[in-house]
Each structure stands twice: as structure tokens, then as C-alpha cells.
Amino acid sequence: MPPDSLPALQQRLQHMFSDPSLLQRAVTHRSFSADHNERLEFLGDSVLNLAVSSLLFKRMQGLPEGELSRVRALLVRQESLHGIAVRLQLPQVLRLGEGESRSGGKMRPSILADALEAVIGAVYLDAGYEQAQALVHRLFEGVELSPRLQEAAKDAKTALQEWLQGRKMSLPQYRVVQTTGVAHKQVFHVACEVPALQLAERGSGASRRAAEQAAAAAMLAQLKAKHA
């Protein structure tokens, strides 16, 4: 990592660290050093959720709790954080072990999302919650909080259920068809079936819930394509 990388990152964050070692730890993956960013990520995840909650509470007044929760989940999911991390140029400053770096770790969404949360946690430790919240609000200031975002925030299972109910069809059925991988890193494979239409789709994920969502998304895509 070039010696000027961290000062440049601080400028992009609009936060100058009193303790720059916090920022260095935030961009250090466990494959690089024992002094890595996982504890900061744990802290930053909570700060991020609270800061995004306060942002939505102010900017989406009148929205019920359930909708607020869904919009928040959309904003703090891995894909969203990955995009923000790329805009902050985090891949250029990440410290990864040689093997992880060779395998494309600097652009891996999970690693970048975790690093962004760690950076938020580092700002919290360095300057307190108000500064961390201000950072989060800056990171999301370009996001249009509109009814379209509310619609996108609906999870696939909810959207599929509403699509079927709107056409007076029975609810979809989910079943686990296979589980692969070692005990601590299992992958679930789930089938989503709509008996009334004699349709089935499959999805996979690191949990049964994630696999069900993937299968529901595949089913919804198929239904929308057929009934466009």
C-alpha cells in the first residue's frame, strides 16, 4: 500500500483520524495480519444500522416500521456496501494476504462490504457516534429515497406472495432439496413451487432463508417474463 494511501482515503471520507492506526486496521483483512478488521466490522455494522435508521426516520416520514425495516435492509446489504466501497476506492488500500489478493479478494463484495463497516467502526472509535453518523449520512446522500426504493426493498418472497395473491392463487411452497458443503460452510438448495401453475424454480444460499429468497426471485422473474 503506497504511503500516501491512508491520508488520501481520509480525504475521501472527510474525516482525519486522531489515531490513524484505527484506519489501517480497518482496511486489514485477516489473511494479512492477526491485527485485522473483524472486530471493527462487528462494531461498524451496529453503527451503520443505527445511522441508516435515523436517516430513514427523518427522510421517509410516515412510512410504517415494517417498510422502514425493509428499506434499511436494502441499503445496508452487501451489494449496496460493495458499491460504496468501490466509490471510496477501498480496493486500492485493502491489505490482503498474497493468496487472497491473487484470487481477486480486493474486488470481492463480501470483503469490501466488511471493510466499509470496519471503517465506520474505526471512525466511531476515533471520534464518537456523531462523526460516524455524519460519515454514514454522507455515504448515502446520493441515494434517492423514493417510493421506487420502497418497492425494491420488498424481499423476493414477499413480492412473489403478493403477485400470486393479486391473481387469487395459492401461496408458493418451499422445500430444501439438497445441502452441500462442510458443516461450518453449508450451502442450501431450495425449490420454490407454484402448484397452480405447475412451475418450479431453485435457488441456493448460505442459509435456508437466503436460498428461499433466491428461489423466490427466480420464480418471480419467470412469472413476470411469462405475463409481461
Backbone as CSV, one residue per row, in Angstrom:
resi,resn,N_x,N_y,N_z,CA_x,CA_y,CA_z,C_x,C_y,C_z
1,MET,0.855,-1.195,0.000,0.000,0.000,0.000,0.887,1.240,0.000
2,PRO,0.734,2.157,-0.973,1.545,3.373,-1.013,1.419,4.173,0.273
3,PRO,2.490,4.858,0.690,2.462,5.565,1.975,1.410,6.661,2.060
4,ASP,0.987,7.205,0.900,0.000,8.288,0.940,-1.428,7.784,0.808
5,SER,-1.618,6.468,0.783,-2.955,5.916,0.554,-3.928,6.264,1.665
6,LEU,-3.506,6.119,2.918,-4.418,6.381,4.026,-4.781,7.864,4.153
7,PRO,-3.836,8.802,4.002,-4.249,10.216,4.003,-5.252,10.536,2.895
8,ALA,-5.044,9.931,1.717,-5.977,10.167,0.612,-7.355,9.591,0.937
9,LEU,-7.380,8.424,1.565,-8.651,7.829,1.964,-9.352,8.711,2.992
10,GLN,-8.598,9.266,3.925,-9.198,10.145,4.924,-9.839,11.372,4.259
11,GLN,-9.219,11.860,3.208,-9.817,12.989,2.488,-11.130,12.579,1.823
12,ARG,-11.151,11.373,1.265,-12.398,10.903,0.633,-13.488,10.679,1.680
13,LEU,-13.086,10.245,2.854,-14.042,10.034,3.946,-14.483,11.350,4.580
14,GLN,-13.685,12.395,4.359,-13.885,13.695,5.014,-13.780,13.553,6.528
15,HIS,-12.834,12.713,6.937,-12.557,12.537,8.364,-11.066,12.278,8.543
16,MET,-10.403,13.153,9.284,-8.986,12.973,9.578,-8.859,12.298,10.942
17,PHE,-8.226,11.160,10.972,-8.156,10.352,12.182,-7.160,10.917,13.193
18,SER,-7.581,10.978,14.449,-6.647,11.276,15.537,-5.710,10.097,15.748
19,ASP,-6.234,8.885,15.510,-5.449,7.657,15.633,-5.484,6.918,14.295
20,PRO,-4.547,7.226,13.391,-4.561,6.607,12.058,-4.431,5.084,12.084
21,SER,-3.924,4.520,13.190,-3.793,3.059,13.260,-5.160,2.379,13.208
22,LEU,-6.208,3.082,13.632,-7.558,2.524,13.548,-7.963,2.315,12.096
23,LEU,-7.651,3.300,11.261,-7.993,3.186,9.847,-7.164,2.086,9.177
24,GLN,-5.895,1.998,9.540,-5.056,0.947,8.971,-5.591,-0.433,9.321
25,ARG,-6.050,-0.599,10.563,-6.633,-1.886,10.968,-7.935,-2.145,10.204
26,ALA,-8.695,-1.086,9.961,-9.988,-1.243,9.276,-9.828,-1.779,7.864
27,VAL,-8.711,-1.499,7.229,-8.506,-1.960,5.850,-7.594,-3.183,5.796
28,THR,-7.420,-3.846,6.933,-6.559,-5.036,7.008,-7.404,-6.295,7.125
29,HIS,-7.312,-7.158,6.147,-8.034,-8.427,6.138,-7.310,-9.448,7.007
30,ARG,-8.058,-10.399,7.525,-7.460,-11.407,8.411,-6.387,-12.228,7.715
31,SER,-6.409,-12.306,6.394,-5.384,-13.051,5.663,-4.037,-12.337,5.677
32,PHE,-4.022,-11.046,6.042,-2.795,-10.248,6.021,-2.102,-10.221,7.376
33,SER,-2.895,-10.135,8.456,-2.303,-9.928,9.776,-3.262,-10.379,10.862
34,ALA,-2.674,-10.696,12.026,-3.504,-11.045,13.190,-4.228,-9.807,13.714
35,ASP,-3.697,-8.629,13.409,-4.337,-7.375,13.809,-5.241,-6.926,12.668
36,HIS,-6.382,-7.647,12.505,-7.243,-7.414,11.344,-8.524,-6.677,11.731
37,ASN,-9.442,-6.565,10.770,-10.575,-5.644,10.919,-11.886,-6.266,11.402
38,GLU,-11.897,-7.530,11.794,-13.177,-8.176,12.067,-13.900,-7.590,13.285
39,ARG,-13.168,-7.213,14.322,-13.835,-6.606,15.483,-14.386,-5.225,15.132
40,LEU,-13.646,-4.470,14.319,-14.139,-3.170,13.882,-15.369,-3.335,12.993
41,GLU,-15.372,-4.387,12.192,-16.536,-4.671,11.340,-17.769,-4.934,12.204
42,PHE,-17.602,-5.726,13.260,-18.703,-6.020,14.187,-19.282,-4.728,14.760
43,LEU,-18.410,-3.825,15.167,-18.851,-2.555,15.738,-19.501,-1.675,14.673
44,GLY,-18.848,-1.596,13.516,-19.346,-0.738,12.457,-20.702,-1.161,11.930
45,ASP,-20.975,-2.459,11.942,-22.279,-2.955,11.495,-23.404,-2.347,12.332
46,SER,-23.221,-2.306,13.647,-24.244,-1.736,14.529,-24.376,-0.235,14.325
47,VAL,-23.246,0.453,14.205,-23.277,1.900,13.974,-23.976,2.213,12.654
48,LEU,-23.652,1.446,11.625,-24.260,1.633,10.304,-25.770,1.491,10.375
49,ASN,-26.238,0.434,11.017,-27.686,0.205,11.099,-28.391,1.335,11.832
50,LEU,-27.799,1.818,12.929,-28.425,2.905,13.682,-28.420,4.192,12.863
51,ALA,-27.291,4.483,12.200,-27.197,5.720,11.427,-28.154,5.705,10.238
52,VAL,-28.277,4.573,9.555,-29.209,4.479,8.434,-30.647,4.566,8.946
53,SER,-30.913,3.970,10.101,-32.254,4.060,10.693,-32.633,5.511,10.948
54,SER,-31.705,6.296,11.497,-32.003,7.707,11.778,-32.210,8.489,10.485
55,LEU,-31.450,8.137,9.450,-31.607,8.793,8.152,-32.992,8.532,7.568
56,LEU,-33.412,7.280,7.609,-34.731,6.918,7.072,-35.852,7.514,7.907
57,PHE,-35.673,7.548,9.220,-36.690,8.111,10.107,-36.956,9.579,9.762
58,LYS,-35.887,10.303,9.400,-36.028,11.725,9.082,-36.559,11.944,7.669
59,ARG,-36.071,11.148,6.724,-36.355,11.437,5.312,-37.561,10.676,4.758
60,MET,-38.042,9.666,5.472,-39.207,8.921,4.985,-40.287,8.931,6.054
61,GLN,-40.693,10.121,6.431,-41.681,10.284,7.496,-43.018,9.700,7.059
62,GLY,-43.674,9.052,7.995,-44.968,8.461,7.719,-44.890,7.027,7.249
63,LEU,-43.681,6.558,6.925,-43.530,5.171,6.481,-43.617,4.248,7.694
64,PRO,-44.432,3.183,7.644,-44.566,2.289,8.799,-43.284,1.514,9.081
65,GLU,-43.208,0.970,10.272,-41.993,0.295,10.745,-41.546,-0.825,9.827
66,GLY,-42.490,-1.638,9.357,-42.120,-2.762,8.509,-41.455,-2.316,7.213
67,GLU,-41.996,-1.244,6.606,-41.415,-0.718,5.370,-40.053,-0.097,5.632
68,LEU,-39.925,0.612,6.751,-38.630,1.192,7.110,-37.569,0.099,7.252
69,SER,-37.943,-0.996,7.874,-37.003,-2.098,8.069,-36.561,-2.689,6.740
70,ARG,-37.504,-2.810,5.804,-37.159,-3.380,4.500,-36.246,-2.446,3.707
71,VAL,-36.530,-1.136,3.769,-35.673,-0.189,3.057,-34.270,-0.196,3.672
72,ARG,-34.200,-0.238,4.989,-32.883,-0.283,5.652,-32.110,-1.524,5.225
73,ALA,-32.784,-2.656,5.185,-32.119,-3.899,4.775,-31.561,-3.782,3.361
74,LEU,-32.286,-3.080,2.491,-31.812,-2.885,1.121,-30.561,-2.018,1.101
75,LEU,-30.551,-0.962,1.916,-29.426,-0.030,1.911,-28.160,-0.627,2.509
76,VAL,-28.301,-1.492,3.515,-27.110,-2.000,4.206,-26.712,-3.400,3.734
77,ARG,-27.359,-3.907,2.683,-26.989,-5.231,2.210,-25.626,-5.177,1.521
78,GLN,-25.042,-6.343,1.317,-23.683,-6.447,0.798,-23.502,-5.715,-0.525
79,GLU,-24.477,-5.865,-1.447,-24.339,-5.248,-2.754,-24.242,-3.722,-2.653
80,SER,-25.048,-3.128,-1.777,-25.025,-1.675,-1.620,-23.700,-1.209,-1.030
81,LEU,-23.238,-1.905,-0.003,-21.984,-1.526,0.648,-20.801,-1.724,-0.289
82,HIS,-20.862,-2.765,-1.099,-19.795,-3.010,-2.069,-19.669,-1.826,-3.025
83,GLY,-20.795,-1.325,-3.512,-20.768,-0.188,-4.425,-20.159,1.048,-3.779
84,ILE,-20.518,1.309,-2.527,-19.964,2.459,-1.808,-18.464,2.280,-1.601
85,ALA,-18.048,1.072,-1.244,-16.628,0.793,-1.019,-15.808,1.033,-2.283
86,VAL,-16.357,0.643,-3.430,-15.655,0.866,-4.695,-15.532,2.359,-4.972
87,ARG,-16.607,3.116,-4.718,-16.552,4.565,-4.940,-15.522,5.237,-4.028
88,LEU,-15.338,4.684,-2.835,-14.337,5.214,-1.907,-12.924,4.756,-2.247
89,GLN,-12.823,3.894,-3.269,-11.532,3.339,-3.697,-10.889,2.480,-2.607
90,LEU,-11.705,1.775,-1.852,-11.168,0.871,-0.832,-10.321,-0.256,-1.418
91,PRO,-10.639,-0.769,-2.634,-9.784,-1.839,-3.163,-8.311,-1.450,-3.242
92,GLN,-8.036,-0.162,-3.486,-6.651,0.281,-3.623,-5.893,0.287,-2.302
93,VAL,-6.612,0.331,-1.181,-5.927,0.437,0.111,-6.062,-0.824,0.967
94,LEU,-6.847,-1.786,0.509,-7.009,-3.014,1.285,-5.682,-3.748,1.445
95,ARG,-5.460,-4.279,2.636,-4.269,-5.088,2.896,-4.724,-6.547,3.001
96,LEU,-4.329,-7.333,2.015,-4.729,-8.739,1.935,-3.497,-9.629,1.891
97,GLY,-3.674,-10.866,2.360,-2.623,-11.852,2.207,-2.404,-12.153,0.734
98,GLU,-1.232,-12.698,0.401,-0.884,-12.918,-1.002,-1.888,-13.817,-1.710
99,GLY,-2.284,-14.902,-1.056,-3.227,-15.829,-1.683,-4.573,-15.187,-1.934
100,GLU,-5.071,-14.445,-0.950,-6.368,-13.778,-1.083,-6.310,-12.713,-2.173
101,SER,-5.193,-12.028,-2.249,-5.035,-10.997,-3.260,-5.005,-11.593,-4.663
102,ARG,-4.298,-12.703,-4.819,-4.198,-13.351,-6.137,-5.549,-13.870,-6.615
103,SER,-6.411,-14.249,-5.675,-7.707,-14.820,-6.044,-8.781,-13.750,-6.254
104,GLY,-8.370,-12.490,-6.320,-9.327,-11.417,-6.599,-10.019,-10.850,-5.385
105,GLY,-9.431,-11.045,-4.207,-10.061,-10.601,-2.967,-10.309,-9.109,-2.883
106,LYS,-9.490,-8.311,-3.573,-9.643,-6.851,-3.471,-10.943,-6.343,-4.070
107,MET,-11.561,-7.145,-4.932,-12.837,-6.739,-5.507,-13.989,-7.627,-5.033
108,ARG,-13.715,-8.537,-4.095,-14.768,-9.439,-3.627,-15.789,-8.642,-2.810
109,PRO,-17.078,-8.703,-3.178,-18.093,-7.906,-2.477,-18.106,-8.102,-0.968
110,SER,-17.969,-9.338,-0.499,-18.040,-9.582,0.941,-16.880,-8.916,1.671
111,ILE,-15.683,-8.973,1.105,-14.511,-8.366,1.741,-14.628,-6.853,1.758
112,LEU,-15.096,-6.273,0.653,-15.230,-4.818,0.591,-16.342,-4.309,1.508
113,ALA,-17.455,-5.023,1.556,-18.551,-4.623,2.449,-18.093,-4.675,3.900
114,ASP,-17.370,-5.732,4.252,-16.856,-5.856,5.625,-15.876,-4.733,5.943
115,ALA,-15.017,-4.401,4.987,-14.038,-3.335,5.204,-14.726,-1.991,5.406
116,LEU,-15.788,-1.736,4.636,-16.514,-0.476,4.796,-17.124,-0.388,6.194
117,GLU,-17.723,-1.477,6.661,-18.263,-1.483,8.026,-17.156,-1.253,9.042
118,ALA,-15.983,-1.839,8.791,-14.853,-1.659,9.703,-14.399,-0.199,9.733
119,VAL,-14.408,0.460,8.579,-14.045,1.876,8.522,-15.028,2.705,9.341
120,ILE,-16.310,2.395,9.230,-17.320,3.108,10.024,-17.073,2.875,11.518
121,GLY,-16.753,1.640,11.878,-16.431,1.336,13.276,-15.196,2.090,13.739
122,ALA,-14.210,2.232,12.863,-12.987,2.956,13.209,-13.275,4.433,13.453
123,VAL,-14.125,5.027,12.620,-14.497,6.434,12.819,-15.233,6.600,14.149
124,TYR,-16.088,5.639,14.460,-16.821,5.691,15.739,-15.846,5.688,16.926
125,LEU,-14.853,4.799,16.894,-13.885,4.731,17.992,-13.002,5.972,18.040
126,ASP,-12.702,6.527,16.860,-11.800,7.665,16.785,-12.452,8.963,17.235
127,ALA,-13.744,9.127,16.919,-14.356,10.449,17.141,-15.760,10.411,17.713
128,GLY,-16.324,9.217,17.950,-17.639,9.144,18.552,-18.759,8.940,17.545
129,TYR,-19.959,8.746,18.081,-21.088,8.383,17.227,-21.485,9.492,16.253
130,GLU,-21.482,10.742,16.692,-21.945,11.815,15.805,-21.117,11.889,14.531
131,GLN,-19.802,11.745,14.653,-18.947,11.772,13.466,-19.177,10.541,12.586
132,ALA,-19.386,9.386,13.222,-19.652,8.163,12.456,-20.986,8.272,11.732
133,GLN,-21.987,8.822,12.415,-23.298,9.006,11.787,-23.190,9.974,10.617
134,ALA,-22.442,11.046,10.795,-22.271,12.021,9.715,-21.614,11.361,8.504
135,LEU,-20.646,10.486,8.748,-19.999,9.770,7.648,-21.015,8.902,6.910
136,VAL,-21.807,8.149,7.653,-22.799,7.271,7.025,-23.790,8.091,6.198
137,HIS,-24.231,9.212,6.736,-25.173,10.051,6.000,-24.537,10.596,4.726
138,ARG,-23.236,10.922,4.780,-22.552,11.375,3.558,-22.471,10.243,2.535
139,LEU,-22.195,9.042,3.003,-22.058,7.907,2.092,-23.363,7.608,1.354
140,PHE,-24.493,7.896,2.011,-25.792,7.579,1.416,-26.523,8.814,0.895
141,GLU,-25.850,9.962,0.868,-26.571,11.183,0.493,-27.013,11.166,-0.962
142,GLY,-26.365,10.374,-1.805,-26.760,10.317,-3.201,-27.871,9.323,-3.487
143,VAL,-28.308,8.599,-2.469,-29.355,7.595,-2.657,-30.723,8.276,-2.658
144,GLU,-31.492,8.024,-3.692,-32.833,8.615,-3.790,-33.810,7.781,-2.962
145,LEU,-34.287,8.358,-1.874,-35.238,7.658,-1.013,-36.644,7.973,-1.507
146,SER,-37.140,7.118,-2.388,-38.405,7.365,-3.061,-39.290,6.128,-2.972
147,PRO,-40.567,6.237,-3.410,-41.439,5.062,-3.425,-40.857,3.894,-4.222
148,ARG,-40.046,4.203,-5.256,-39.438,3.117,-6.030,-38.485,2.297,-5.171
149,LEU,-37.790,2.990,-4.256,-36.895,2.281,-3.351,-37.695,1.402,-2.399
150,GLN,-38.847,1.895,-1.951,-39.712,1.086,-1.080,-40.131,-0.197,-1.798
151,GLU,-40.455,-0.084,-3.083,-40.868,-1.265,-3.835,-39.712,-2.238,-3.985
152,ALA,-38.520,-1.698,-4.260,-37.341,-2.557,-4.413,-36.971,-3.237,-3.110
153,ALA,-37.343,-2.599,-1.982,-36.971,-3.144,-0.684,-37.780,-4.381,-0.294
154,LYS,-38.863,-4.614,-0.994,-39.632,-5.812,-0.690,-38.794,-7.039,-1.005
155,ASP,-38.693,-7.941,-0.080,-37.919,-9.148,-0.356,-38.663,-10.001,-1.375
156,ALA,-37.915,-10.885,-2.015,-38.474,-11.664,-3.125,-39.664,-12.523,-2.685
157,LYS,-39.586,-13.102,-1.496,-40.685,-13.953,-1.032,-41.964,-13.133,-0.859
158,THR,-41.830,-11.929,-0.289,-42.998,-11.067,-0.116,-43.555,-10.647,-1.467
159,ALA,-42.669,-10.256,-2.389,-43.115,-9.820,-3.714,-43.809,-10.952,-4.467
160,LEU,-43.266,-12.172,-4.350,-43.883,-13.323,-5.019,-45.248,-13.625,-4.418
161,GLN,-45.338,-13.574,-3.104,-46.611,-13.830,-2.425,-47.663,-12.818,-2.879
162,GLU,-47.282,-11.540,-2.950,-48.233,-10.508,-3.363,-48.645,-10.694,-4.822
163,TRP,-47.697,-11.113,-5.673,-48.010,-11.344,-7.084,-49.058,-12.440,-7.219
164,LEU,-48.886,-13.527,-6.469,-49.822,-14.654,-6.544,-51.174,-14.299,-5.920
165,GLN,-51.141,-13.636,-4.780,-52.394,-13.279,-4.113,-53.211,-12.304,-4.962
166,GLY,-52.510,-11.426,-5.689,-53.193,-10.473,-6.546,-53.937,-11.150,-7.685
167,ARG,-53.560,-12.409,-7.957,-54.225,-13.179,-9.015,-55.011,-14.347,-8.428
168,LYS,-55.274,-14.243,-7.125,-56.088,-15.221,-6.392,-55.535,-16.644,-6.520
169,MET,-54.205,-16.761,-6.463,-53.560,-18.075,-6.486,-53.039,-18.414,-5.101
170,SER,-52.885,-19.710,-4.844,-52.385,-20.159,-3.545,-50.912,-19.800,-3.388
171,LEU,-50.435,-19.774,-2.145,-49.067,-19.374,-1.840,-48.062,-20.393,-2.372
172,PRO,-46.844,-19.965,-2.660,-45.813,-20.893,-3.137,-45.373,-21.837,-2.025
173,GLN,-44.787,-22.934,-2.396,-44.274,-23.916,-1.439,-42.759,-23.989,-1.576
174,TYR,-42.067,-24.066,-0.439,-40.604,-24.135,-0.425,-40.162,-25.441,0.237
175,ARG,-39.138,-26.056,-0.312,-38.573,-27.259,0.313,-37.084,-27.329,0.001
176,VAL,-36.337,-27.798,0.999,-34.895,-27.994,0.821,-34.692,-29.283,0.030
177,VAL,-34.002,-29.184,-1.099,-33.778,-30.371,-1.929,-32.376,-30.936,-1.755
178,GLN,-31.466,-30.107,-1.241,-30.093,-30.586,-1.075,-29.322,-29.626,-0.166
179,THR,-28.379,-30.178,0.585,-27.455,-29.371,1.376,-26.047,-29.841,1.061
180,THR,-25.184,-28.929,0.658,-23.826,-29.290,0.287,-22.828,-28.514,1.143
181,GLY,-21.562,-28.900,1.052,-20.510,-28.207,1.788,-20.261,-28.803,3.157
182,VAL,-19.185,-28.351,3.787,-18.814,-28.837,5.122,-19.726,-28.207,6.166
183,ALA,-19.687,-28.760,7.368,-20.652,-28.376,8.404,-20.657,-26.885,8.694
184,HIS,-19.479,-26.246,8.726,-19.428,-24.827,9.088,-19.598,-23.903,7.889
185,LYS,-19.731,-24.477,6.692,-19.880,-23.656,5.494,-20.844,-24.332,4.529
186,GLN,-22.061,-24.569,4.997,-23.047,-25.279,4.191,-23.697,-24.369,3.149
187,VAL,-24.133,-24.998,2.070,-24.916,-24.302,1.047,-26.248,-25.031,0.929
188,PHE,-27.334,-24.280,1.065,-28.672,-24.856,0.988,-29.229,-24.650,-0.419
189,HIS,-29.875,-25.701,-0.937,-30.513,-25.640,-2.251,-32.012,-25.858,-2.038
190,VAL,-32.797,-24.879,-2.424,-34.235,-24.880,-2.131,-35.033,-24.786,-3.430
191,ALA,-36.135,-25.526,-3.471,-37.064,-25.439,-4.596,-38.257,-24.582,-4.190
192,CYS,-38.660,-23.700,-5.078,-39.874,-22.898,-4.912,-40.869,-23.386,-5.949
193,GLU,-42.050,-23.822,-5.494,-43.032,-24.406,-6.403,-44.359,-23.657,-6.320
194,VAL,-44.968,-23.454,-7.482,-46.306,-22.866,-7.567,-47.192,-23.931,-8.196
195,PRO,-47.831,-24.767,-7.370,-48.605,-25.906,-7.883,-49.680,-25.508,-8.894
196,ALA,-50.343,-24.380,-8.681,-51.435,-23.973,-9.568,-50.954,-23.768,-11.002
197,LEU,-49.686,-23.395,-11.150,-49.138,-23.145,-12.484,-48.187,-24.248,-12.934
198,GLN,-47.988,-25.240,-12.045,-47.071,-26.342,-12.327,-45.673,-25.822,-12.688
199,LEU,-45.216,-24.875,-11.893,-43.899,-24.279,-12.103,-43.015,-24.515,-10.893
200,ALA,-41.718,-24.629,-11.114,-40.749,-24.789,-10.033,-39.450,-24.082,-10.421
201,GLU,-38.816,-23.474,-9.444,-37.505,-22.851,-9.628,-36.644,-23.195,-8.420
202,ARG,-35.342,-23.117,-8.600,-34.428,-23.417,-7.498,-33.535,-22.220,-7.188
203,GLY,-33.084,-22.185,-5.940,-32.136,-21.160,-5.512,-31.229,-21.739,-4.449
204,SER,-30.075,-21.137,-4.272,-29.132,-21.618,-3.264,-28.612,-20.446,-2.448
205,GLY,-28.135,-20.744,-1.234,-27.608,-19.702,-0.363,-26.958,-20.288,0.860
206,ALA,-26.305,-19.433,1.637,-25.578,-19.878,2.825,-26.513,-20.228,3.980
207,SER,-27.788,-19.901,3.854,-28.798,-20.276,4.854,-30.057,-20.686,4.113
208,ARG,-30.940,-21.367,4.826,-32.198,-21.764,4.187,-32.984,-20.533,3.748
209,ARG,-32.983,-19.508,4.581,-33.716,-18.285,4.258,-33.165,-17.632,2.982
210,ALA,-31.829,-17.558,2.879,-31.220,-16.959,1.684,-31.553,-17.771,0.443
211,ALA,-31.538,-19.091,0.579,-31.855,-19.958,-0.559,-33.310,-19.796,-0.977
212,GLU,-34.211,-19.671,-0.012,-35.624,-19.457,-0.323,-35.813,-18.132,-1.059
213,GLN,-35.091,-17.098,-0.623,-35.194,-15.801,-1.296,-34.700,-15.896,-2.736
214,ALA,-33.597,-16.626,-2.945,-33.059,-16.782,-4.300,-34.040,-17.545,-5.187
215,ALA,-34.642,-18.593,-4.627,-35.614,-19.374,-5.399,-36.850,-18.542,-5.716
216,ALA,-37.302,-17.748,-4.741,-38.468,-16.884,-4.961,-38.177,-15.841,-6.033
217,ALA,-36.958,-15.280,-6.012,-36.581,-14.286,-7.025,-36.584,-14.908,-8.419
218,ALA,-36.090,-16.135,-8.524,-36.081,-16.828,-9.818,-37.504,-17.093,-10.302
219,MET,-38.371,-17.508,-9.369,-39.760,-17.774,-9.725,-40.454,-16.484,-10.166
220,LEU,-40.232,-15.402,-9.433,-40.870,-14.131,-9.759,-40.418,-13.646,-11.137
221,ALA,-39.141,-13.807,-11.428,-38.619,-13.401,-12.733,-39.289,-14.203,-13.856
222,GLN,-39.474,-15.510,-13.624,-40.111,-16.353,-14.624,-41.575,-15.943,-14.838
223,LEU,-42.283,-15.682,-13.743,-43.690,-15.290,-13.847,-43.858,-13.958,-14.575
224,LYS,-42.993,-13.004,-14.251,-43.090,-11.683,-14.887,-42.757,-11.773,-16.365
225,ALA,-41.819,-12.651,-16.705,-41.460,-12.828,-18.122,-42.627,-13.453,-18.894
226,LYS,-43.307,-14.417,-18.268,-44.424,-15.097,-18.925,-45.659,-14.213,-19.029
227,HIS,-45.813,-13.300,-18.062,-47.037,-12.487,-18.021,-46.739,-11.018,-18.244
228,ALA,-45.673,-10.746,-18.965,-45.302,-9.347,-19.236,-46.367,-8.665,-20.110
